[in-house]
Amino acid sequence: MKKDNSVSPQIAAWLRKAQEDEFAVMALLKEKVSISNVVFFSQQIVEKLMKAFLIHLNIEPPKTHDLVKLESMICEHDSSFNQFHSEFEQLCQYYIETRYPGDWPEGIDIKEAKIAFESALKIKDFIFKKLGI
């Protein structure tokens, strides 16, 4: 994240946490380990970015991991976010399913993990543009 004094400290804090998750994904992909954590952290990147944007809209972010719910809240003020609806749905499944043994969806491989991360980065770029950073 480039330093930008145009965002509030609260927004900056959420953006820093999203960046930490991005660094985690990059390290995991470099080492080619822990696909479940790659998709989990990809979901987390987007969740934290969306919560930062809600704060930008002067809306207190809810304690939820549901990206579709966050999308709905944001779209009440900015419908351009609905272009990522399918990405939000896809990433949303990675929050719970990847956390516990037996819940991991079969068939997710490194290719799908990379797609999840690419989606997160695409959404990040979009939100950063919206925030003017």
N, C-alpha and C positions, 0 to 999 in steps of 0.2 A: 504494500500500500504506500503510495507516495504521500508525503506529508502535505496536508492541506488544512489550513485553519478555517476553512469555510464550513466545516461540519462541526456539530456540537461534540463535546467530550463524550456524551453518552453514545452517539452514533459512532464516533471513532473507536470506542471500546468494543462495540459489536463488530466493527470491521477488523480490528486487530485479532479478535477471537476467530473470525472467519479465516483470516490469513494464517493463523496457527494451524488450523485444520488443513488448509491448502498445502502448507509445508509438510504436514504429516503424510498427505497423499503422495506428494512428490517423492518423499523418502521411501515410502512403501513400494511405489512403482519402480523406483530405481533399483531397489533390492529384489523386486519381483516376489514379494511376500504378502500374505494376509489380504486376500481379495475382499474378504468380508469387511475389513477395516477401510479399504479403499472406497467401497460404495457407501459405508456408514459415514465416513468423513466427508464424502462428496455431498451427501444429504445435509450434513451439518453445516457445510459452507453455505449452502443455499438458505437454510433456515436462518442462520445468523445474519446474512445479507438482507433477507426479507424483513427481519425484525428491525434492522437498522433503518430500512426504508419506511417501515411503519412509524418509527420515531420521527423520521423526517416529515411525515404527514401529521405529526402531533397526535399519534395514536399509540397508546401503551400496548406493547406487544403481549399477547396472551401466552400463558405457559402451556404451549402445545408444540408438538413436533410435526403436526399435520400441515404440509406445504400447501395443500389444496385449500385448507381453511385460511391460511395466511394469504394465499392468492385472492380468495374471495373478499377478504377485508381490504386488500390493496385495490382491487378492481372497482370497489365502490368509489374510489377517488381517481384511479388511473387504469383504464381498461386495457392499456397496451400490454400489461403483464399477462393477459390471457393468451398471448402468442406462445407462452411457455407451458401451457396447461399440461400437455402430454409429458413434458420433462418433469413437472412437479409431481404428477401421478407416479411416474416411474421411480423417481428418487424417494418418494414418500415410503415406498415399500421397503426401503433399505434401513429404515430406522429401527424397527422392532425385530424384523426377521433376522437380521444379522447379529443380534445381541445374544441370542440364546441357542444352545445346542438343540437340534431338531427342528428349528424354525427356519433355518437357512434354505432359501429356494434353490432347488436343484437346477443345474444347468447354467449358473452364473459363472463365467470364466473371466480371464484377464481382459479379453476383448470387451465384454460388457462393462467391466470395471472402468476401463479407459473411456468408454462412451459416457458413463456416469460422470466421470471427472470432467470430460469435455463439456458436458451439459452444464455442470456447475460453473466452469470458467466462462461459458457463453452468457449465462445469467449474471455472473459477476460483472462482466464488461458492460452489460446492459444497465445494471443498477448503478455502477460507477458513473456512467454517462448521465443517468437521471439525477444523480447527486452532484454532478458537475466536478467530479474528481478523476 
